[in-house]
């Protein structure tokens, strides 16, 4: 998400940071380009004007003129204004109300309401331990109620039994009553999709709101809707008093205009964003972190949180022990590739690493993308258990069979085996050494191969023991270490991370504890 805007703003602001002094003419020229980039990203015109006016007012002031590095000061101003535009502080779903807390989902047809209902229910159930009841009020779309029931079975969340012939208002009343009788903490009402110009359906939605008295009214908006999303949000808010917005399909929108416009125009907070089709592809919306991503500063905090969510600590510790003993076979390599996929793949991880945006594009152009992970896992799965545990058995005839089974060729198999051998050799050479941990050694070698300054990068912290303040400190540490603007080369002392398959050292081990 925000790829096109990140590229445009990155190049514009890089030109400013490379200069020793800035004139009013320099700032005006840069802001013209910023305005054009925002408009091309589908940001509402009124938002673009207000944003550039505020930046200009601050950028031509005394703060910039007296600054040691005026270009970097302008970047900071743009960053601060982006955060302000996106909502300053992130807001989450409010459950501070008597149980059952009723959440009403509204939006256009096809915006992703039913899937988002399932995602929110799963999130509240698994992460917050809430007992959730889902109810479909969509009596118009064929099998809509059955779809929500299937999502409930898939996520282990209860759904309201279907009774044919009931009106949406009646279903809403029955759902709230069932929530009270069943001791549920949260009841989520999935309403039918409707356009804001369809008066009978809008009246029905108002009636549902009166009958259910929801504590939260979430408007689900497809981020690809563009500028019309703002008009949509205004119309729904006028009728049912929206309390928050959920943006879906953010992974498919490289522009991000809806996200940048929505809060500024409607005043309603963006609470969640959908980042994929899977049921766990839902993230809280953090304005500061999003602004960091847009300006190429990375998002270390989200990367650490994602690693903590997706990495099994016990499995990671067992892997660390195995590797410290100098053992690393193809089963281990497959586990590491799957971990990388869970964390969002190569693109997702690189997008959150400070200053790695351009490198991500270069790697994709070289064929080192997420499809490569799939091919490598397919190769390993085409092997017998004995071959995975003993890669030295793989001679020509076996490679030929594996290539046919995985749909690849001998060259790709050889590349995979070379990666595994390098990893195994590295583990043996590290055995018994102290300082920095396994990840630190691996990242140090990787940094050298990539030509990054600073040599070793240290080990990834023990995620399980990090509190929110420590997570925020990681981001500040990264930015203080030379990450003040877009495109800066990362120097991350103490911050390990996944190394990159195919770069000579193989995949890293996010989340591995340091050797004690």
FENPE-V857229 format. One record per helix or strand of 3 or more residues. SS is the DSSP state (H for helix, E for strand). FROM is the first residue (numbers start at 1). LEN is the number of residues. If there is no record, write none. Layout:
SS/FROM/LEN
SS/FROM/LEN
This chain:
H/3/15
H/24/17
H/45/15
H/62/5
H/70/17
E/101/7
H/113/16
E/132/5
H/144/12
H/168/14
E/186/5
H/199/14
E/216/7
H/223/3
H/228/13
E/244/5
H/250/3
H/257/10
E/270/5
E/282/3
H/287/8
H/300/11
H/313/12
H/330/13
H/345/8
H/357/9
H/370/12
H/385/5
H/391/3
H/396/11
H/410/21
H/437/14
H/463/3
H/468/13
